[in-house]
């Protein structure tokens, strides 16, 4: 039990599935008993009116039958209840009930009972007003300084104030510029109405100004008003608070000064009578209701503020004095007097939980028992200590983490169809004349336990798209099987960076400690076929980019590796195969007859990745079926850094161009708004003035804004395509480096984490600065030459660089250190012995431009332009396509 929990004095639950709001609660001596004891009046949106007089036998009791004085169903929804002197000729208190289209004033009277059933209470209708407009809220008071009676002002949903002098309708006025109604309150000291408009500013209107203004039934300007017969409704004062208000309350504890309290969405304000801010307080939680009341300290005001975290805070001006926990979120709070107990806090929730409570604490009644004094047996303590140490050693040797369950709570399977869909599901494709196929993927989920809400998300690499990527399941019984199907197709005319998809399932598993459930995630990967994005094509004799992959096994016939791409007419060309991606780019694959080599060539460097990766995967699968376990592939050529750097430069150039376009678009937008303000000022001026070609300037600026917006959108599309091509080239570089240095799976994973840190490229955080920071970290840790480099600190702030020269030098240096025997690892102690592993030592990270130039010159011999290297050292076995000579 919380120490600062509200002490429950009396509570009850009102009805079933009824709704309440801040105007549905009122406290007053509504039956005019003269005892000074308040009654609780509650109205609901279902039309039920209830009056309670709590009489708990002991603190914390629930509602008894005799506590409910009256319950009446009025049929219409009750928006607000108030108690005041609403009937002429008497100063007795009466109950005003506001419905959406009606205002009713009732008299509540009690009759002493002669039998054990107790007193009887009756509700008598005194008068009612049928409203022509839909009501929102109301306020009451002695408008105009009248004595001994209260007048009622109702605000409609369209911003009209309707004033009723008890049984008669006085007048109605529209608030200027009203869009949505806000909270409404009346200040008796200044005789004015205070509200918050849809412009998020507090506005005050004098009652005298409202009374003498133009009638609301004549919203258009009449001839009499033009002649000066009527007055225009003007605001007395206004204050912009910058947020919408939840409630307004006028507090006046002495005749010298009064305060206007406004509860906003994030702050609450205290204003003077003239609209000046007395103080304001920024709230930590989103408020739900508030109530200012008198403070014992002179010159201060206490405020009760309820929030959406079931808390009730007590503030003295801006100082938090008390915080108490409530069992519900209050939408209305009042303070009353019951059974001579003053200061009882009454709260009402939106679902009808009514509670009377008081502030206090729950003292701890626990007393520690006396410890029996006994002599210690040190021999027994030594034996017990040794036994505990033995248990600790056993636990350490077995591991401190609990063993995973043998059977998973949820299993996920994914199966890709072997054939295309009979009717392609591809829509809105941008690939030209090619027919775009689609393929169906089926995901099956099987649960072991009851899982109430399971969410399945599917991810593929763009420009591959899905017909549906989100699914929701309800496993209400164990051992259920659910299956969903969706189609995948290529939407744009460039290749994706990977054909692998991922099905991620998220759910919550209930446990003893957490009944709501512990979040769990299960994922299943699936691989899409190459034929989804590629067609058989004509082999090309020449190409700008070529790669040669070496293996340790005899060459395999290409039609047996790629059965779906074999051309039946060219039986002699079994060692040559052409591929054409959807969109136009071509790749040629050649296999040597005598040596154990394969060559991949294409006009675009990034297009080599998918065919090279697919070749290695299919070779591994082929030799596994043959029972050969020692198959290995390698790359003995030079790493094509120059081609890779060209893609990096192109991607970075598009980023810089996008930044310039956005900055220029922002300037033109500022200019456009400035011209609009100038024109608006000219048009509002009573004395016409020449526009001085502002209209022409506005039209030209508008065209520039539209053109720049189109340019930004086009650049974003080009940047997205360039990032996809850069990811494909990066995958290829990681593959070649792994084959070149025969890296393990863990080392390749480190390279992928360093080179592919982002799934999406953004203007704020881009690929270049992220990869540069990751590679710099590797160079200063596991690939460092000495401990001095390890001590260097990296800049924790990532900003877009001025150019890509630093990044390219770091990538070159990374390859150089790997070539000299460097080893990639993440452990701290593995970086120290790198000086022994690397033969001849490693080049340290350059600390100056001169040192960087020397490193660049030293590494030029090792990493030359790949196109020149191919021309100098051709592979004789694959030099021609007409007949591969030996």
ZAMARGU-4260 file (C-alpha; in steps of 0.2 Angstrom, whole numbers, plus 5000, padded with zeros to 4 digits):
<rodrens>
0) 5000/5000/5000 | 5007/5017/4995 | 5011/5029/5009 | 5003/5043/5000 | 4987/5035/4994
5) 4971/5044/4996 | 4961/5038/5011 | 4945/5031/5005 | 4930/5038/5016 | 4916/5033/5005
10) 4914/5027/4987 | 4902/5019/4975 | 4900/5015/4956 | 4887/5023/4946 | 4877/5012/4934
15) 4884/5001/4921 | 4893/5008/4905 | 4888/5026/4909 | 4899/5040/4904 | 4903/5056/4913
20) 4913/5072/4911 | 4919/5087/4921 | 4902/5096/4921 | 4892/5081/4928 | 4897/5083/4946
25) 4891/5096/4959 | 4891/5098/4978 | 4878/5109/4987 | 4864/5109/5000 | 4852/5106/4986
30) 4837/5102/4997 | 4839/5118/5007 | 4840/5108/5024 | 4850/5122/5032 | 4862/5110/5041
35) 4877/5115/5031 | 4880/5098/5024 | 4883/5096/5006 | 4874/5083/4994 | 4883/5075/4979
40) 4873/5078/4963 | 4879/5068/4948 | 4872/5068/4930 | 4877/5056/4916 | 4877/5056/4898
45) 4864/5042/4898 | 4852/5054/4906 | 4852/5048/4924 | 4852/5061/4939 | 4857/5055/4956
50) 4859/5064/4972 | 4869/5056/4987 | 4871/5060/5005 | 4885/5049/5011 | 4884/5041/5029
55) 4897/5028/5030 | 4897/5018/5046 | 4916/5017/5046 | 4929/5024/5035 | 4931/5016/5018
60) 4913/5008/5018 | 4904/5007/5001 | 4887/5016/4997 | 4872/5010/5007 | 4855/5010/5000
65) 4850/5025/5011 | 4864/5035/5004 | 4855/5037/4988 | 4842/5051/4990 | 4836/5052/4973
70) 4838/5043/4956 | 4828/5049/4941 | 4830/5045/4922 | 4828/5061/4912 | 4830/5052/4895
75) 4841/5066/4888 | 4860/5066/4890 | 4865/5078/4905 | 4879/5089/4900 | 4881/5099/4916
80) 4872/5101/4933 | 4873/5117/4944 | 4864/5123/4960 | 4859/5142/4963 | 4845/5154/4965
85) 4837/5151/4949 | 4818/5154/4953 | 4811/5171/4955 | 4803/5177/4971 | 4813/5166/4982
90) 4831/5164/4987 | 4830/5145/4990 | 4843/5134/4980 | 4837/5125/4965 | 4845/5113/4953
95) 4849/5118/4935 | 4851/5103/4922 | 4858/5107/4905 | 4853/5095/4891 | 4859/5097/4873
100) 4843/5105/4868 | 4835/5110/4884 | 4838/5119/4901 | 4828/5113/4915 | 4827/5120/4933
105) 4821/5108/4947 | 4816/5110/4965 | 4823/5096/4976 | 4813/5093/4992 | 4812/5080/5006
110) 4798/5074/5016 | 4801/5066/5033 | 4796/5048/5033 | 4784/5040/5046 | 4790/5022/5044
115) 4807/5014/5044 | 4810/5017/5025 | 4816/5035/5030 | 4814/5051/5021 | 4807/5053/5004
120) 4814/5065/4991 | 4805/5073/4976 | 4811/5082/4960 | 4799/5095/4954 | 4801/5104/4938
125) 4800/5123/4940 | 4802/5129/4922 | 4812/5124/4907 | 4819/5132/4891 | 4819/5124/4874
130) 4835/5129/4865 | 4836/5133/4847 | 4855/5128/4846 | 4865/5114/4853 | 4872/5118/4870
135) 4890/5115/4875 | 4891/5121/4893 | 4884/5135/4905 | 4889/5146/4919 | 4879/5156/4932
140) 4880/5172/4943 | 4873/5188/4947 | 4875/5196/4930 | 4874/5215/4930 | 4876/5216/4949
145) 4858/5209/4953 | 4855/5205/4971 | 4847/5189/4978 | 4846/5179/4962 | 4857/5170/4949
150) 4856/5172/4930 | 4861/5158/4918 | 4872/5159/4903 | 4873/5145/4890 | 4886/5143/4877
155) 4881/5134/4861 | 4892/5123/4850 | 4893/5137/4837 | 4899/5150/4849 | 4883/5159/4854
160) 4880/5165/4872 | 4862/5164/4877 | 4857/5173/4894 | 4842/5168/4904 | 4835/5179/4917
165) 4827/5164/4927 | 4810/5160/4919 | 4813/5172/4904 | 4825/5173/4889 | 4835/5189/4889
170) 4846/5189/4874 | 4859/5180/4863 | 4876/5186/4856 | 4888/5177/4845 | 4907/5178/4851
175) 4917/5186/4837 | 4928/5173/4827 | 4921/5158/4836 | 4925/5141/4829 | 4924/5129/4843
180) 4917/5132/4860 | 4929/5132/4875 | 4926/5132/4894 | 4916/5147/4901 | 4916/5155/4918
185) 4909/5171/4926 | 4918/5184/4936 | 4907/5193/4948 | 4920/5206/4953 | 4922/5212/4935
190) 4905/5207/4929 | 4912/5198/4914 | 4912/5181/4905 | 4929/5173/4902 | 4932/5159/4890
195) 4946/5152/4879 | 4943/5153/4860 | 4949/5142/4847 | 4964/5154/4844 | 4971/5147/4860
200) 4969/5164/4869 | 4959/5168/4885 | 4946/5182/4881 | 4935/5192/4893 | 4919/5200/4888
205) 4910/5213/4899 | 4891/5209/4902 | 4886/5226/4899 | 4895/5225/4882 | 4886/5209/4878
210) 4869/5216/4883 | 4870/5232/4872 | 4878/5223/4857 | 4869/5219/4841 | 4857/5204/4843
215) 4863/5187/4838 | 4848/5184/4827 | 4855/5198/4815 | 4873/5192/4811 | 4873/5203/4796
220) 4876/5221/4797 | 4860/5230/4797 | 4856/5248/4792 | 4852/5253/4810 | 4870/5247/4815
225) 4878/5257/4802 | 4868/5273/4809 | 4875/5269/4826 | 4860/5261/4834 | 4869/5245/4840
230) 4886/5242/4847 | 4899/5230/4840 | 4904/5216/4852 | 4922/5219/4857 | 4934/5209/4868
235) 4938/5217/4885 | 4955/5209/4885 | 4964/5194/4878 | 4979/5184/4882 | 4987/5171/4871
240) 4992/5155/4881 | 4997/5144/4866 | 4987/5129/4870 | 4969/5123/4872 | 4961/5125/4889
245) 4952/5111/4899 | 4943/5121/4912 | 4942/5139/4919 | 4939/5144/4937 | 4937/5161/4945
250) 4943/5162/4963 | 4939/5177/4974 | 4942/5174/4993 | 4941/5193/4997 | 4934/5208/4989
255) 4950/5216/4985 | 4956/5204/4972 | 4951/5189/4962 | 4961/5177/4951 | 4957/5168/4935
260) 4964/5150/4934 | 4965/5142/4917 | 4970/5123/4916 | 4979/5120/4899 | 4985/5104/4891
265) 5002/5106/4898 | 5002/5121/4910 | 4990/5129/4922 | 4989/5149/4923 | 4984/5161/4936
270) 4979/5178/4929 | 4974/5194/4936 | 4957/5203/4933 | 4965/5213/4918 | 4972/5197/4910
275) 4990/5199/4916 | 4999/5183/4921 | 5001/5181/4940 | 5010/5165/4939 | 5010/5149/4928
280) 5016/5131/4931 | 5022/5118/4919 | 5014/5101/4923 | 5024/5085/4922 | 5009/5075/4917
285) 4994/5077/4906 | 4980/5085/4918 | 4962/5079/4918 | 4953/5091/4930 | 4957/5105/4943
290) 4949/5115/4957 | 4957/5130/4966 | 4952/5133/4984 | 4956/5144/4999 | 4973/5142/5007
295) 4978/5144/5026 | 4992/5155/5021 | 4989/5173/5018 | 4990/5179/4999 | 4991/5161/4992
300) 4979/5149/4984 | 4979/5130/4984 | 4975/5120/4969 | 4970/5102/4967 | 4975/5095/4950
305) 4971/5078/4944 | 4981/5069/4930 | 4980/5054/4919 | 4992/5044/4930 | 4979/5042/4943
310) 4987/5056/4954 | 4980/5071/4963 | 4993/5085/4966 | 4990/5099/4979 | 4999/5115/4974
315) 5001/5131/4984 | 5003/5143/4970 | 5017/5135/4960 | 5024/5124/4974 | 5019/5106/4975
320) 5014/5102/4993 | 5006/5085/4992 | 5004/5071/4980 | 4992/5057/4982 | 4987/5041/4973
325) 4969/5038/4967 | 4961/5022/4961 | 4955/5030/4945 | 4958/5045/4933 | 4947/5059/4939
330) 4937/5070/4926 | 4929/5081/4940 | 4935/5085/4957 | 4926/5095/4971 | 4928/5099/4990
335) 4913/5097/5002 | 4907/5095/5019 | 4899/5079/5025 | 4894/5074/5043 | 4904/5089/5050
340) 4919/5083/5041 | 4926/5098/5031 | 4937/5097/5016 | 4932/5080/5009 | 4938/5078/4992
345) 4925/5071/4979 | 4932/5064/4963 | 4922/5057/4948 | 4929/5046/4934 | 4923/5045/4916
350) 4916/5027/4919 | 4906/5032/4935 | 4918/5029/4950 | 4913/5041/4963 | 4924/5042/4978
355) 4925/5053/4994 | 4942/5053/5001 | 4954/5063/5012 | 4973/5066/5012 | 4984/5056/5024
360) 4997/5043/5026 | 4996/5024/5030 | 5008/5022/5045 | 5018/5006/5046 | 5011/4995/5060
365) 5025/4982/5059 | 5037/4980/5073 | 5052/4969/5072 | 5052/4955/5084 | 5065/4953/5097
370) 5080/4943/5092 | 5084/4929/5103 | 5102/4930/5110 | 5112/4914/5108 | 5130/4910/5107
375) 5138/4908/5090 | 5145/4891/5085 | 5160/4896/5073 | 5163/4878/5068 | 5145/4876/5061
380) 5147/4893/5052 | 5163/4887/5044 | 5155/4871/5038 | 5140/4881/5031 | 5151/4894/5023
385) 5161/4880/5014 | 5144/4872/5008 | 5138/4889/5001 | 5155/4892/4992 | 5153/4875/4984
390) 5136/4879/4978 | 5142/4896/4971 | 5156/4887/4961 | 5143/4874/4954 | 5132/4888/4948
395) 5146/4898/4940 | 5152/4883/4931 | 5134/4879/4924 | 5131/4898/4919 | 5120/4911/4928
400) 5107/4912/4914 | 5092/4900/4914 | 5092/4887/4901 | 5080/4891/4887 | 5064/4881/4885
405) 5065/4865/4875 | 5050/4870/4866 | 5046/4887/4859 | 5030/4896/4863 | 5027/4901/4845
410) 5034/4893/4829 | 5035/4902/4813 | 5038/4894/4796 | 5039/4903/4779 | 5038/4895/4762
415) 5040/4903/4745 | 5030/4896/4730 | 5040/4888/4717 | 5030/4896/4703 | 5024/4913/4699
420) 5006/4919/4703 | 4994/4914/4688 | 4988/4932/4689 | 5002/4945/4693 | 4998/4955/4709
425) 5010/4969/4703 | 5001/4986/4703 | 5008/5004/4700 | 5025/4997/4693 | 5038/5008/4685
430) 5048/4996/4675 | 5043/5000/4657 | 5037/4987/4645 | 5043/4971/4654 | 5029/4960/4662
435) 5032/4960/4681 | 5028/4944/4689 | 5023/4941/4707 | 5026/4926/4719 | 5017/4920/4734
440) 5025/4918/4751 | 5015/4908/4764 | 5019/4911/4783 | 5013/4898/4795 | 5012/4901/4814
445) 5009/4888/4827 | 5007/4892/4846 | 5010/4881/4861 | 5001/4892/4874 | 4987/4904/4873
450) 4993/4921/4866 | 4980/4934/4865 | 4987/4946/4853 | 5001/4942/4840 | 5008/4954/4827
455) 5017/4948/4811 | 5027/4960/4801 | 5035/4956/4784 | 5051/4965/4778 | 5059/4964/4761
460) 5072/4975/4753 | 5066/4989/4741 | 5061/4991/4727 | 5053/4974/4731 | 5036/4978/4738
465) 5022/4967/4747 | 5004/4966/4744 | 5002/4966/4763 | 5015/4968/4777 | 5005/4968/4793
470) 4995/4954/4801 | 4987/4951/4818 | 4982/4935/4826 | 4972/4929/4841 | 4978/4912/4848
475) 4964/4909/4861 | 4968/4890/4863 | 4985/4881/4862 | 4991/4871/4847 | 4982/4882/4834
480) 4989/4884/4817 | 4986/4900/4807 | 4992/4903/4789 | 4993/4920/4779 | 4999/4922/4761
485) 5005/4938/4752 | 5013/4942/4736 | 5030/4950/4732 | 5035/4959/4716 | 5047/4972/4710
490) 5040/4990/4708 | 5055/5000/4701 | 5068/4997/4687 | 5083/4994/4698 | 5088/4979/4708
495) 5086/4976/4726 | 5101/4975/4737 | 5096/4957/4744 | 5083/4944/4740 | 5081/4939/4758
500) 5065/4943/4767 | 5061/4943/4785 | 5045/4938/4795 | 5045/4945/4812 | 5032/4940/4825
505) 5030/4950/4841 | 5019/4944/4856 | 5018/4945/4875 | 5020/4930/4885 | 5011/4931/4902
510) 5021/4926/4917 | 5018/4925/4936 | 5028/4941/4939 | 5020/4950/4925 | 5002/4946/4921
515) 5002/4958/4907 | 5015/4948/4898 | 5034/4949/4894 | 5038/4955/4876 | 5045/4942/4865
520) 5050/4942/4847 | 5052/4927/4834 | 5058/4929/4817 | 5060/4918/4801 | 5070/4922/4786
525) 5065/4917/4768 | 5074/4919/4752 | 5065/4925/4736 | 5070/4916/4719 | 5082/4925/4707
530) 5069/4923/4693 | 5057/4936/4702 | 5068/4950/4696 | 5079/4942/4682 | 5076/4935/4665
535) 5086/4924/4653 | 5097/4936/4642 | 5109/4936/4628 | 5127/4935/4634 | 5138/4950/4631
540) 5156/4948/4625 | 5163/4965/4632 | 5159/4973/4649 | 5166/4987/4659 | 5167/4977/4676
545) 5173/4959/4678 | 5176/4948/4693 | 5184/4931/4694 | 5180/4918/4708 | 5192/4904/4711
550) 5186/4887/4718 | 5194/4871/4724 | 5182/4859/4714 | 5180/4855/4696 | 5169/4868/4686
555) 5150/4864/4686 | 5139/4866/4671 | 5130/4882/4672 | 5113/4875/4665 | 5113/4863/4680
560) 5116/4877/4692 | 5104/4889/4684 | 5091/4878/4677 | 5078/4892/4675 | 5089/4902/4664
565) 5096/4890/4652 | 5094/4893/4634 | 5089/4877/4625 | 5094/4883/4608 | 5113/4885/4613
570) 5118/4868/4618 | 5136/4871/4614 | 5136/4886/4626 | 5135/4877/4642 | 5148/4887/4650
575) 5141/4904/4646 | 5125/4911/4653 | 5117/4928/4651 | 5105/4937/4664 | 5094/4952/4661
580) 5087/4961/4676 | 5069/4969/4675 | 5073/4986/4669 | 5087/4983/4656 | 5104/4979/4664
585) 5113/4964/4659 | 5125/4952/4668 | 5136/4938/4659 | 5142/4922/4669 | 5156/4912/4661
590) 5164/4895/4668 | 5181/4889/4663 | 5182/4872/4655 | 5199/4867/4662 | 5202/4878/4677
595) 5191/4880/4693 | 5186/4898/4689 | 5170/4908/4686 | 5169/4925/4679 | 5155/4938/4681
600) 5154/4953/4671 | 5142/4968/4668 | 5141/4986/4663 | 5136/4991/4680 | 5147/4987/4695
605) 5132/4985/4708 | 5124/4973/4696 | 5138/4960/4699 | 5132/4957/4717 | 5116/4947/4715
610) 5123/4935/4702 | 5140/4933/4712 | 5131/4929/4728 | 5119/4918/4719 | 5133/4908/4711
615) 5142/4905/4727 | 5126/4899/4736 | 5121/4887/4722 | 5139/4880/4721 | 5139/4877/4740
620) 5122/4868/4738 | 5127/4858/4723 | 5143/4851/4732 | 5133/4848/4748 | 5121/4837/4738
625) 5137/4828/4730 | 5143/4824/4748 | 5158/4836/4746 | 5161/4845/4762 | 5177/4854/4759
630) 5171/4866/4745 | 5179/4883/4746 | 5179/4898/4735 | 5191/4913/4735 | 5195/4929/4726
635) 5213/4932/4721 | 5211/4948/4711 | 5212/4966/4717 | 5198/4974/4727 | 5189/4986/4716
640) 5189/5001/4727 | 5189/5014/4713 | 5172/5008/4706 | 5165/5007/4724 | 5171/5025/4727
645) 5162/5031/4712 | 5146/5025/4719 | 5150/5033/4736 | 5153/5050/4728 | 5137/5049/4718
650) 5127/5045/4733 | 5136/5059/4743 | 5133/5072/4729 | 5114/5068/4729 | 5114/5071/4748
655) 5123/5088/4746 | 5111/5093/4732 | 5096/5088/4743 | 5102/5099/4757 | 5105/5114/4746
660) 5087/5111/4738 | 5079/5110/4755 | 5088/5126/4761 | 5083/5135/4745 | 5065/5129/4747
665) 5065/5136/4765 | 5071/5153/4759 | 5057/5154/4746 | 5044/5148/4758 | 5049/5162/4770
670) 5048/5175/4756 | 5031/5168/4751 | 5024/5171/4768 | 5032/5188/4769 | 5024/5193/4753
675) 5007/5186/4759 | 5008/5197/4775 | 5012/5212/4765 | 4997/5209/4753 | 4985/5205/4768
680) 4990/5222/4776 | 4987/5231/4760 | 4970/5223/4757 | 4965/5227/4775 | 4969/5245/4774
685) 4954/5256/4773 | 4963/5268/4761 | 4968/5259/4746 | 4986/5259/4741 | 4995/5253/4725
690) 5001/5235/4726 | 5018/5239/4719 | 5019/5223/4709 | 5017/5212/4725 | 5005/5201/4716
695) 5017/5198/4702 | 5031/5194/4715 | 5019/5182/4724 | 5015/5173/4708 | 5033/5171/4704
700) 5038/5165/4721 | 5024/5152/4721 | 5030/5145/4705 | 5047/5144/4712 | 5041/5135/4728
705) 5032/5122/4717 | 5047/5119/4706 | 5059/5117/4721 | 5047/5105/4729 | 5046/5095/4713
710) 5065/5095/4713 | 5067/5090/4731 | 5055/5075/4728 | 5064/5070/4712 | 5081/5071/4721
715) 5074/5060/4736 | 5069/5047/4723 | 5086/5047/4715 | 5095/5047/4732 | 5084/5032/4737
720) 5089/5023/4721 | 5108/5028/4724 | 5107/5021/4742 | 5100/5004/4736 | 5114/5003/4723
725) 5127/5008/4736 | 5121/4994/4747 | 5122/4981/4733 | 5140/4987/4730 | 5144/4986/4748
730) 5138/4968/4750 | 5149/4964/4735 | 5164/4972/4743 | 5161/4963/4759 | 5160/4946/4750
735) 5176/4950/4740 | 5185/4955/4756 | 5179/4939/4765 | 5185/4928/4750 | 5201/4937/4748
740) 5207/4936/4766 | 5197/4920/4770 | 5188/4929/4785 | 5177/4919/4797 | 5158/4921/4799
745) 5161/4932/4814 | 5173/4943/4805 | 5161/4945/4791 | 5148/4950/4803 | 5159/4964/4810
750) 5162/4970/4792 | 5143/4970/4789 | 5139/4980/4805 | 5153/4993/4800 | 5148/4995/4782
755) 5129/4992/4783 | 5123/5001/4799 | 5108/5009/4792 | 5092/5001/4784 | 5087/5019/4778
760) 5097/5034/4773 | 5091/5050/4781 | 5097/5068/4778 | 5101/5070/4797 | 5111/5054/4799
765) 5118/5047/4783 | 5128/5033/4777 | 5145/5041/4775 | 5147/5048/4792 | 5141/5033/4801
770) 5152/5021/4791 | 5167/5032/4794 | 5164/5032/4812 | 5163/5013/4812 | 5178/5010/4802
775) 5188/5023/4812 | 5183/5013/4828 | 5190/4997/4820 | 5206/5005/4815 | 5209/5012/4832
780) 5204/4996/4841 | 5207/4978/4834 | 5216/4985/4819 | 5227/4997/4828 | 5246/4996/4828
785) 5250/5002/4846 | 5241/5006/4862 | 5243/5025/4858 | 5230/5023/4844 | 5218/5013/4855
790) 5219/5028/4867 | 5212/5040/4854 | 5194/5046/4857 | 5182/5047/4843 | 5170/5061/4840
795) 5154/5057/4848 | 5144/5069/4836 | 5140/5063/4818 | 5139/5077/4806 | 5138/5077/4787
800) 5156/5078/4780 | 5162/5091/4768 | 5168/5077/4756 | 5171/5059/4755 | 5190/5059/4755
805) 5192/5054/4773 | 5180/5040/4771 | 5189/5033/4756 | 5206/5034/4764 | 5200/5025/4779
810) 5192/5011/4768 | 5209/5010/4759 | 5218/5009/4776 | 5206/4995/4782 | 5210/4984/4767
815) 5228/4988/4769 | 5228/4982/4787 | 5218/4966/4783 | 5231/4962/4769 | 5245/4963/4782
820) 5237/4951/4793 | 5225/4961/4803 | 5211/4952/4812 | 5193/4959/4816 | 5186/4956/4833
825) 5176/4965/4846 | 5184/4960/4862 | 5195/4972/4871 | 5210/4961/4875 | 5211/4955/4857
830) 5217/4971/4850 | 5234/4971/4860 | 5243/4956/4851 | 5239/4964/4833 | 5257/4969/4832
835) 5263/4951/4833 | 5250/4945/4821 | 5254/4957/4807 | 5270/4953/4798 | 5280/4969/4795
840) 5269/4979/4806 | 5253/4990/4801 | 5252/5007/4795 | 5245/5018/4809 | 5230/5029/4807
845) 5236/5045/4798 | 5237/5060/4810 | 5241/5073/4796 | 5238/5076/4778 | 5256/5071/4774
850) 5255/5055/4782 | 5238/5051/4773 | 5247/5054/4757 | 5261/5042/4761 | 5248/5029/4765
855) 5239/5032/4749 | 5255/5030/4739 | 5260/5014/4748 | 5243/5006/4745 | 5242/5011/4727
860) 5252/4996/4721 | 5240/4984/4730 | 5223/4992/4726 | 5224/4998/4708 | 5209/5001/4696
865) 5201/4984/4693 | 5197/4988/4675 | 5216/4990/4671 | 5220/4975/4681 | 5208/4964/4670
870) 5215/4971/4654 | 5233/4967/4660 | 5230/4949/4667 | 5216/4941/4657 | 5210/4924/4661
875) 5215/4913/4646 | 5201/4900/4649 | 5187/4913/4648 | 5194/4925/4635 | 5181/4921/4621
880) 5163/4917/4620 | 5162/4908/4604 | 5173/4893/4611 | 5182/4894/4627 | 5200/4889/4623
885) 5211/4879/4634
</rodrens>
